[in-house]
Amino acid sequence: MQIVKPALKPDIDNYTKAVLDGLKKAWFDDGQIVEIHATKDYDEQPRVEVTIEKINS
């Protein structure tokens, strides 16, 4: 089975920026982010899933 990834607009960076802007208003400063893993996939239930982990330094 071949997995087809969406390569259409909007671009993944637009999705990422919208999520980060929303989190900035709700909870924290997005300047604290040091790593992001993002994918854009097809699904019958459109959604955004966010996992936040603290990095111990």
PQR file with spaces between the fields and no chain letter, atoms N, CA, C, O and H, PARSE charges and radii, in Angstrom:
ATOM       1  N    MET     1       0.837   -1.181    0.000 -0.4000 1.5000
ATOM       2  CA   MET     1       0.000    0.000    0.000 -0.0000 2.0000
ATOM       3  C    MET     1       0.879    1.239    0.000  0.5500 1.7000
ATOM       4  O    MET     1       1.796    1.366    0.811 -0.5500 1.4000
ATOM       5  N    GLN     2       0.592    2.137   -0.904 -0.4000 1.5000
ATOM       6  CA   GLN     2       1.363    3.373   -1.003 -0.0000 2.0000
ATOM       7  C    GLN     2       0.706    4.464   -0.159  0.5500 1.7000
ATOM       8  O    GLN     2      -0.503    4.678   -0.238 -0.5500 1.4000
ATOM       9  H    GLN     2      -0.153    2.034   -1.563  0.4000 1.0000
ATOM      10  N    ILE     3       1.510    5.145    0.642 -0.4000 1.5000
ATOM      11  CA   ILE     3       1.008    6.259    1.446 -0.0000 2.0000
ATOM      12  C    ILE     3       1.197    7.538    0.648  0.5500 1.7000
ATOM      13  O    ILE     3       2.306    7.853    0.217 -0.5500 1.4000
ATOM      14  H    ILE     3       2.493    4.971    0.706  0.4000 1.0000
ATOM      15  N    VAL     4       0.104    8.275    0.452 -0.4000 1.5000
ATOM      16  CA   VAL     4       0.151    9.518   -0.311 -0.0000 2.0000
ATOM      17  C    VAL     4       0.084   10.687    0.674  0.5500 1.7000
ATOM      18  O    VAL     4      -0.869   10.806    1.444 -0.5500 1.4000
ATOM      19  H    VAL     4      -0.797    8.019    0.802  0.4000 1.0000
ATOM      20  N    LYS     5       1.094   11.537    0.642 -0.4000 1.5000
ATOM      21  CA   LYS     5       1.129   12.714    1.494 -0.0000 2.0000
ATOM      22  C    LYS     5       0.589   13.902    0.704  0.5500 1.7000
ATOM      23  O    LYS     5       0.861   14.023   -0.490 -0.5500 1.4000
ATOM      24  H    LYS     5       1.868   11.441    0.017  0.4000 1.0000
ATOM      25  N    PRO     6      -0.180   14.787    1.362 -0.5600 1.5000
ATOM      26  CA   PRO     6      -0.721   15.950    0.667  0.2800 2.0000
ATOM      27  C    PRO     6       0.381   16.967    0.373  0.5500 1.7000
ATOM      28  O    PRO     6       1.132   17.353    1.268 -0.5500 1.4000
ATOM      29  N    ALA     7       0.468   17.384   -0.852 -0.4000 1.5000
ATOM      30  CA   ALA     7       1.472   18.369   -1.247 -0.0000 2.0000
ATOM      31  C    ALA     7       0.792   19.638   -1.764  0.5500 1.7000
ATOM      32  O    ALA     7       1.332   20.350   -2.611 -0.5500 1.4000
ATOM      33  H    ALA     7      -0.143   17.070   -1.579  0.4000 1.0000
ATOM      34  N    LEU     8      -0.385   19.899   -1.246 -0.4000 1.5000
ATOM      35  CA   LEU     8      -1.158   21.054   -1.681 -0.0000 2.0000
ATOM      36  C    LEU     8      -1.106   22.157   -0.634  0.5500 1.7000
ATOM      37  O    LEU     8      -0.677   21.940    0.499 -0.5500 1.4000
ATOM      38  H    LEU     8      -0.824   19.320   -0.559  0.4000 1.0000
ATOM      39  N    LYS     9      -1.546   23.328   -1.028 -0.4000 1.5000
ATOM      40  CA   LYS     9      -1.600   24.443   -0.082 -0.0000 2.0000
ATOM      41  C    LYS     9      -2.768   24.242    0.863  0.5500 1.7000
ATOM      42  O    LYS     9      -3.730   23.582    0.472 -0.5500 1.4000
ATOM      43  H    LYS     9      -1.895   23.504   -1.948  0.4000 1.0000
ATOM      44  N    PRO    10      -2.751   24.760    2.071 -0.5600 1.5000
ATOM      45  CA   PRO    10      -1.683   25.608    2.602  0.2800 2.0000
ATOM      46  C    PRO    10      -0.440   24.810    2.974  0.5500 1.7000
ATOM      47  O    PRO    10      -0.494   23.612    3.252 -0.5500 1.4000
ATOM      48  N    ASP    11       0.675   25.522    2.966 -0.4000 1.5000
ATOM      49  CA   ASP    11       1.952   24.907    3.287 -0.0000 2.0000
ATOM      50  C    ASP    11       2.010   24.521    4.760  0.5500 1.7000
ATOM      51  O    ASP    11       1.326   25.117    5.593 -0.5500 1.4000
ATOM      52  H    ASP    11       0.719   26.495    2.739  0.4000 1.0000
ATOM      53  N    ILE    12       2.825   23.529    5.075 -0.4000 1.5000
ATOM      54  CA   ILE    12       2.931   23.056    6.454 -0.0000 2.0000
ATOM      55  C    ILE    12       3.426   24.157    7.391  0.5500 1.7000
ATOM      56  O    ILE    12       3.057   24.176    8.565 -0.5500 1.4000
ATOM      57  H    ILE    12       3.380   23.045    4.399  0.4000 1.0000
ATOM      58  N    ASP    13       4.257   25.073    6.889 -0.4000 1.5000
ATOM      59  CA   ASP    13       4.741   26.152    7.760 -0.0000 2.0000
ATOM      60  C    ASP    13       3.606   27.089    8.170  0.5500 1.7000
ATOM      61  O    ASP    13       3.656   27.679    9.249 -0.5500 1.4000
ATOM      62  H    ASP    13       4.557   25.058    5.935  0.4000 1.0000
ATOM      63  N    ASN    14       2.588   27.234    7.329 -0.4000 1.5000
ATOM      64  CA   ASN    14       1.428   28.055    7.700 -0.0000 2.0000
ATOM      65  C    ASN    14       0.626   27.387    8.815  0.5500 1.7000
ATOM      66  O    ASN    14       0.159   28.063    9.733 -0.5500 1.4000
ATOM      67  H    ASN    14       2.547   26.755    6.453  0.4000 1.0000
ATOM      68  N    TYR    15       0.465   26.078    8.742 -0.4000 1.5000
ATOM      69  CA   TYR    15      -0.209   25.346    9.817 -0.0000 2.0000
ATOM      70  C    TYR    15       0.572   25.472   11.123  0.5500 1.7000
ATOM      71  O    TYR    15       0.005   25.754   12.179 -0.5500 1.4000
ATOM      72  H    TYR    15       0.844   25.530    7.997  0.4000 1.0000
ATOM      73  N    THR    16       1.883   25.258   11.029 -0.4000 1.5000
ATOM      74  CA   THR    16       2.728   25.318   12.224 -0.0000 2.0000
ATOM      75  C    THR    16       2.668   26.689   12.869  0.5500 1.7000
ATOM      76  O    THR    16       2.540   26.796   14.088 -0.5500 1.4000
ATOM      77  H    THR    16       2.344   25.029   10.172  0.4000 1.0000
ATOM      78  N    LYS    17       2.759   27.740   12.066 -0.4000 1.5000
ATOM      79  CA   LYS    17       2.712   29.101   12.612 -0.0000 2.0000
ATOM      80  C    LYS    17       1.370   29.370   13.284  0.5500 1.7000
ATOM      81  O    LYS    17       1.334   29.993   14.346 -0.5500 1.4000
ATOM      82  H    LYS    17       2.864   27.654   11.075  0.4000 1.0000
ATOM      83  N    ALA    18       0.281   28.923   12.701 -0.4000 1.5000
ATOM      84  CA   ALA    18      -1.041   29.135   13.301 -0.0000 2.0000
ATOM      85  C    ALA    18      -1.139   28.447   14.667  0.5500 1.7000
ATOM      86  O    ALA    18      -1.679   29.017   15.615 -0.5500 1.4000
ATOM      87  H    ALA    18       0.310   28.417   11.839  0.4000 1.0000
ATOM      88  N    VAL    19      -0.620   27.232   14.762 -0.4000 1.5000
ATOM      89  CA   VAL    19      -0.649   26.507   16.036 -0.0000 2.0000
ATOM      90  C    VAL    19       0.215   27.226   17.062  0.5500 1.7000
ATOM      91  O    VAL    19      -0.212   27.419   18.200 -0.5500 1.4000
ATOM      92  H    VAL    19      -0.181   26.769   13.992  0.4000 1.0000
ATOM      93  N    LEU    20       1.421   27.625   16.677 -0.4000 1.5000
ATOM      94  CA   LEU    20       2.314   28.309   17.617 -0.0000 2.0000
ATOM      95  C    LEU    20       1.735   29.639   18.075  0.5500 1.7000
ATOM      96  O    LEU    20       1.834   29.984   19.253 -0.5500 1.4000
ATOM      97  H    LEU    20       1.767   27.469   15.752  0.4000 1.0000
ATOM      98  N    ASP    21       1.132   30.385   17.161 -0.4000 1.5000
ATOM      99  CA   ASP    21       0.498   31.648   17.537 -0.0000 2.0000
ATOM     100  C    ASP    21      -0.643   31.418   18.520  0.5500 1.7000
ATOM     101  O    ASP    21      -0.814   32.188   19.465 -0.5500 1.4000
ATOM     102  H    ASP    21       1.051   30.104   16.205  0.4000 1.0000
ATOM     103  N    GLY    22      -1.417   30.370   18.304 -0.4000 1.5000
ATOM     104  CA   GLY    22      -2.506   30.053   19.220 -0.0000 2.0000
ATOM     105  C    GLY    22      -2.004   29.653   20.594  0.5500 1.7000
ATOM     106  O    GLY    22      -2.574   30.059   21.607 -0.5500 1.4000
ATOM     107  H    GLY    22      -1.278   29.744   17.537  0.4000 1.0000
ATOM     108  N    LEU    23      -0.946   28.863   20.638 -0.4000 1.5000
ATOM     109  CA   LEU    23      -0.374   28.455   21.923 -0.0000 2.0000
ATOM     110  C    LEU    23       0.237   29.644   22.651  0.5500 1.7000
ATOM     111  O    LEU    23       0.178   29.730   23.878 -0.5500 1.4000
ATOM     112  H    LEU    23      -0.483   28.533   19.815  0.4000 1.0000
ATOM     113  N    LYS    24       0.821   30.553   21.892 -0.4000 1.5000
ATOM     114  CA   LYS    24       1.431   31.741   22.502 -0.0000 2.0000
ATOM     115  C    LYS    24       0.384   32.564   23.249  0.5500 1.7000
ATOM     116  O    LYS    24       0.650   33.080   24.334 -0.5500 1.4000
ATOM     117  H    LYS    24       0.870   30.483   20.895  0.4000 1.0000
ATOM     118  N    LYS    25      -0.795   32.683   22.669 -0.4000 1.5000
ATOM     119  CA   LYS    25      -1.863   33.448   23.307 -0.0000 2.0000
ATOM     120  C    LYS    25      -2.480   32.692   24.481  0.5500 1.7000
ATOM     121  O    LYS    25      -2.971   33.307   25.428 -0.5500 1.4000
ATOM     122  H    LYS    25      -1.012   32.264   21.787  0.4000 1.0000
ATOM     123  N    ALA    26      -2.456   31.370   24.421 -0.4000 1.5000
ATOM     124  CA   ALA    26      -3.131   30.576   25.440 -0.0000 2.0000
ATOM     125  C    ALA    26      -2.225   30.165   26.604  0.5500 1.7000
ATOM     126  O    ALA    26      -2.697   30.016   27.731 -0.5500 1.4000
ATOM     127  H    ALA    26      -2.057   30.871   23.652  0.4000 1.0000
ATOM     128  N    TRP    27      -0.905   29.978   26.333 -0.4000 1.5000
ATOM     129  CA   TRP    27      -0.139   29.314   27.370 -0.0000 2.0000
ATOM     130  C    TRP    27       1.311   29.763   27.504  0.5500 1.7000
ATOM     131  O    TRP    27       1.734   30.087   28.614 -0.5500 1.4000
ATOM     132  H    TRP    27      -0.521   30.099   25.418  0.4000 1.0000
ATOM     133  N    PHE    28       2.088   29.796   26.431 -0.4000 1.5000
ATOM     134  CA   PHE    28       3.513   30.060   26.581 -0.0000 2.0000
ATOM     135  C    PHE    28       4.073   30.829   25.384  0.5500 1.7000
ATOM     136  O    PHE    28       3.423   30.978   24.349 -0.5500 1.4000
ATOM     137  H    PHE    28       1.744   29.533   25.529  0.4000 1.0000
ATOM     138  N    ASP    29       5.278   31.301   25.561 -0.4000 1.5000
ATOM     139  CA   ASP    29       5.972   32.039   24.505 -0.0000 2.0000
ATOM     140  C    ASP    29       6.626   31.041   23.552  0.5500 1.7000
ATOM     141  O    ASP    29       7.428   30.209   23.974 -0.5500 1.4000
ATOM     142  H    ASP    29       5.807   31.180   26.401  0.4000 1.0000
ATOM     143  N    ASP    30       6.286   31.125   22.277 -0.4000 1.5000
ATOM     144  CA   ASP    30       6.831   30.160   21.316 -0.0000 2.0000
ATOM     145  C    ASP    30       8.339   30.327   21.118  0.5500 1.7000
ATOM     146  O    ASP    30       8.965   29.505   20.449 -0.5500 1.4000
ATOM     147  H    ASP    30       5.634   31.801   21.933  0.4000 1.0000
ATOM     148  N    GLY    31       8.925   31.372   21.688 -0.4000 1.5000
ATOM     149  CA   GLY    31      10.374   31.523   21.651 -0.0000 2.0000
ATOM     150  C    GLY    31      11.086   30.472   22.488  0.5500 1.7000
ATOM     151  O    GLY    31      12.297   30.294   22.355 -0.5500 1.4000
ATOM     152  H    GLY    31       8.416   32.040   22.232  0.4000 1.0000
ATOM     153  N    GLN    32      10.356   29.776   23.345 -0.4000 1.5000
ATOM     154  CA   GLN    32      10.924   28.719   24.181 -0.0000 2.0000
ATOM     155  C    GLN    32      11.092   27.405   23.414  0.5500 1.7000
ATOM     156  O    GLN    32      11.758   26.492   23.901 -0.5500 1.4000
ATOM     157  H    GLN    32       9.372   29.921   23.452  0.4000 1.0000
ATOM     158  N    ILE    33      10.511   27.299   22.248 -0.4000 1.5000
ATOM     159  CA   ILE    33      10.556   26.049   21.476 -0.0000 2.0000
ATOM     160  C    ILE    33      11.941   25.863   20.883  0.5500 1.7000
ATOM     161  O    ILE    33      12.498   26.782   20.283 -0.5500 1.4000
ATOM     162  H    ILE    33       9.970   28.041   21.852  0.4000 1.0000
ATOM     163  N    VAL    34      12.494   24.669   21.053 -0.4000 1.5000
ATOM     164  CA   VAL    34      13.813   24.364   20.505 -0.0000 2.0000
ATOM     165  C    VAL    34      13.777   23.258   19.450  0.5500 1.7000
ATOM     166  O    VAL    34      14.769   23.029   18.759 -0.5500 1.4000
ATOM     167  H    VAL    34      12.041   23.922   21.541  0.4000 1.0000
ATOM     168  N    GLU    35      12.628   22.567   19.322 -0.4000 1.5000
ATOM     169  CA   GLU    35      12.540   21.478   18.355 -0.0000 2.0000
ATOM     170  C    GLU    35      11.079   21.271   17.958  0.5500 1.7000
ATOM     171  O    GLU    35      10.184   21.302   18.804 -0.5500 1.4000
ATOM     172  H    GLU    35      11.821   22.754   19.884  0.4000 1.0000
ATOM     173  N    ILE    36      10.849   21.061   16.662 -0.4000 1.5000
ATOM     174  CA   ILE    36       9.507   20.804   16.148 -0.0000 2.0000
ATOM     175  C    ILE    36       9.567   19.638   15.161  0.5500 1.7000
ATOM     176  O    ILE    36      10.454   19.571   14.310 -0.5500 1.4000
ATOM     177  H    ILE    36      11.576   21.036   15.975  0.4000 1.0000
ATOM     178  N    HIS    37       8.609   18.728   15.293 -0.4000 1.5000
ATOM     179  CA   HIS    37       8.410   17.657   14.310 -0.0000 2.0000
ATOM     180  C    HIS    37       6.994   17.855   13.774  0.5500 1.7000
ATOM     181  O    HIS    37       6.033   17.800   14.541 -0.5500 1.4000
ATOM     182  H    HIS    37       7.889   18.783   15.984  0.4000 1.0000
ATOM     183  N    ALA    38       6.856   18.082   12.480 -0.4000 1.5000
ATOM     184  CA   ALA    38       5.537   18.368   11.913 -0.0000 2.0000
ATOM     185  C    ALA    38       5.313   17.523   10.664  0.5500 1.7000
ATOM     186  O    ALA    38       6.215   17.330    9.849 -0.5500 1.4000
ATOM     187  H    ALA    38       7.637   18.127   11.857  0.4000 1.0000
ATOM     188  N    THR    39       4.087   17.025   10.538 -0.4000 1.5000
ATOM     189  CA   THR    39       3.677   16.314    9.327 -0.0000 2.0000
ATOM     190  C    THR    39       2.288   16.795    8.931  0.5500 1.7000
ATOM     191  O    THR    39       1.515   17.256    9.771 -0.5500 1.4000
ATOM     192  H    THR    39       3.354   17.182   11.200  0.4000 1.0000
ATOM     193  N    LYS    40       1.987   16.686    7.672 -0.4000 1.5000
ATOM     194  CA   LYS    40       0.662   17.027    7.145 -0.0000 2.0000
ATOM     195  C    LYS    40       0.139   15.767    6.478  0.5500 1.7000
ATOM     196  O    LYS    40       0.710   15.293    5.495 -0.5500 1.4000
ATOM     197  H    LYS    40       2.614   16.312    6.989  0.4000 1.0000
ATOM     198  N    ASP    41      -0.961   15.219    7.020 -0.4000 1.5000
ATOM     199  CA   ASP    41      -1.487   13.947    6.538 -0.0000 2.0000
ATOM     200  C    ASP    41      -2.969   14.059    6.197  0.5500 1.7000
ATOM     201  O    ASP    41      -3.655   14.972    6.657 -0.5500 1.4000
ATOM     202  H    ASP    41      -1.425   15.604    7.819  0.4000 1.0000
ATOM     203  N    TYR    42      -3.452   13.129    5.393 -0.4000 1.5000
ATOM     204  CA   TYR    42      -4.878   13.011    5.125 -0.0000 2.0000
ATOM     205  C    TYR    42      -5.551   12.259    6.268  0.5500 1.7000
ATOM     206  O    TYR    42      -4.961   11.341    6.838 -0.5500 1.4000
ATOM     207  H    TYR    42      -2.895   12.387    5.019  0.4000 1.0000
ATOM     208  N    ASP    43      -6.766   12.636    6.601 -0.4000 1.5000
ATOM     209  CA   ASP    43      -7.527   11.910    7.607 -0.0000 2.0000
ATOM     210  C    ASP    43      -8.995   12.302    7.472  0.5500 1.7000
ATOM     211  O    ASP    43      -9.311   13.410    7.040 -0.5500 1.4000
ATOM     212  H    ASP    43      -7.245   13.382    6.137  0.4000 1.0000
ATOM     213  N    GLU    44      -9.873   11.402    7.838 -0.4000 1.5000
ATOM     214  CA   GLU    44     -11.305   11.706    7.772 -0.0000 2.0000
ATOM     215  C    GLU    44     -11.744   12.647    8.877  0.5500 1.7000
ATOM     216  O    GLU    44     -12.802   13.268    8.779 -0.5500 1.4000
ATOM     217  H    GLU    44      -9.616   10.502    8.190  0.4000 1.0000
ATOM     218  N    GLN    45     -10.939   12.763    9.936 -0.4000 1.5000
ATOM     219  CA   GLN    45     -11.235   13.669   11.042 -0.0000 2.0000
ATOM     220  C    GLN    45     -10.119   14.711   11.135  0.5500 1.7000
ATOM     221  O    GLN    45      -9.123   14.485   11.823 -0.5500 1.4000
ATOM     222  H    GLN    45     -10.079   12.258   10.015  0.4000 1.0000
ATOM     223  N    PRO    46     -10.272   15.855   10.447 -0.5600 1.5000
ATOM     224  CA   PRO    46      -9.234   16.887   10.481  0.2800 2.0000
ATOM     225  C    PRO    46      -8.984   17.348   11.913  0.5500 1.7000
ATOM     226  O    PRO    46      -9.923   17.548   12.683 -0.5500 1.4000
ATOM     227  N    ARG    47      -7.711   17.516   12.261 -0.4000 1.5000
ATOM     228  CA   ARG    47      -7.351   17.926   13.613 -0.0000 2.0000
ATOM     229  C    ARG    47      -5.888   18.329   13.662  0.5500 1.7000
ATOM     230  O    ARG    47      -5.128   18.118   12.717 -0.5500 1.4000
ATOM     231  H    ARG    47      -6.948   17.354   11.635  0.4000 1.0000
ATOM     232  N    VAL    48      -5.525   18.906   14.773 -0.4000 1.5000
ATOM     233  CA   VAL    48      -4.132   19.189   15.086 -0.0000 2.0000
ATOM     234  C    VAL    48      -3.828   18.470   16.392  0.5500 1.7000
ATOM     235  O    VAL    48      -4.590   18.569   17.354 -0.5500 1.4000
ATOM     236  H    VAL    48      -6.142   19.077   15.540  0.4000 1.0000
ATOM     237  N    GLU    49      -2.735   17.760   16.424 -0.4000 1.5000
ATOM     238  CA   GLU    49      -2.295   17.081   17.634 -0.0000 2.0000
ATOM     239  C    GLU    49      -0.998   17.728   18.096  0.5500 1.7000
ATOM     240  O    GLU    49      -0.048   17.843   17.321 -0.5500 1.4000
ATOM     241  H    GLU    49      -2.116   17.679   15.643  0.4000 1.0000
ATOM     242  N    VAL    50      -0.953   18.150   19.354 -0.4000 1.5000
ATOM     243  CA   VAL    50       0.230   18.809   19.899 -0.0000 2.0000
ATOM     244  C    VAL    50       0.698   18.029   21.117  0.5500 1.7000
ATOM     245  O    VAL    50      -0.092   17.715   22.007 -0.5500 1.4000
ATOM     246  H    VAL    50      -1.725   18.056   19.983  0.4000 1.0000
ATOM     247  N    THR    51       1.980   17.721   21.149 -0.4000 1.5000
ATOM     248  CA   THR    51       2.596   17.106   22.318 -0.0000 2.0000
ATOM     249  C    THR    51       3.690   18.055   22.782  0.5500 1.7000
ATOM     250  O    THR    51       4.554   18.449   21.999 -0.5500 1.4000
ATOM     251  H    THR    51       2.622   17.976   20.426  0.4000 1.0000
ATOM     252  N    ILE    52       3.649   18.416   24.048 -0.4000 1.5000
ATOM     253  CA   ILE    52       4.647   19.344   24.598 -0.0000 2.0000
ATOM     254  C    ILE    52       5.443   18.589   25.660  0.5500 1.7000
ATOM     255  O    ILE    52       4.875   17.976   26.563 -0.5500 1.4000
ATOM     256  H    ILE    52       2.947   18.096   24.684  0.4000 1.0000
ATOM     257  N    GLU    53       6.762   18.646   25.533 -0.4000 1.5000
ATOM     258  CA   GLU    53       7.626   17.984   26.496 -0.0000 2.0000
ATOM     259  C    GLU    53       8.661   18.975   27.001  0.5500 1.7000
ATOM     260  O    GLU    53       9.218   19.757   26.231 -0.5500 1.4000
ATOM     261  H    GLU    53       7.223   19.145   24.799  0.4000 1.0000
ATOM     262  N    LYS    54       8.908   18.933   28.297 -0.4000 1.5000
ATOM     263  CA   LYS    54       9.950   19.768   28.882 -0.0000 2.0000
ATOM     264  C    LYS    54      11.282   19.083   28.685  0.5500 1.7000
ATOM     265  O    LYS    54      11.407   17.877   28.894 -0.5500 1.4000
ATOM     266  H    LYS    54       8.455   18.297   28.922  0.4000 1.0000
ATOM     267  N    ILE    55      12.288   19.862   28.276 -0.4000 1.5000
ATOM     268  CA   ILE    55      13.626   19.338   28.105 -0.0000 2.0000
ATOM     269  C    ILE    55      14.443   19.780   29.309  0.5500 1.7000
ATOM     270  O    ILE    55      14.589   20.976   29.561 -0.5500 1.4000
ATOM     271  H    ILE    55      12.186   20.842   28.106  0.4000 1.0000
ATOM     272  N    ASN    56      14.969   18.825   30.045 -0.4000 1.5000
ATOM     273  CA   ASN    56      15.814   19.150   31.193 -0.0000 2.0000
ATOM     274  C    ASN    56      17.203   19.519   30.703  0.5500 1.7000
ATOM     275  O    ASN    56      17.818   18.786   29.929 -0.5500 1.4000
ATOM     276  H    ASN    56      14.850   17.853   29.840  0.4000 1.0000
ATOM     277  N    SER    57      17.686   20.657   31.159 -0.4000 1.5000
ATOM     278  CA   SER    57      19.025   21.084   30.716 -0.0000 2.0000
ATOM     279  C    SER    57      20.028   21.030   31.840  0.5500 1.7000
ATOM     280  O    SER    57      21.198   21.355   31.639 -0.5500 1.4000
ATOM     281  H    SER    57      17.187   21.253   31.788  0.4000 1.0000
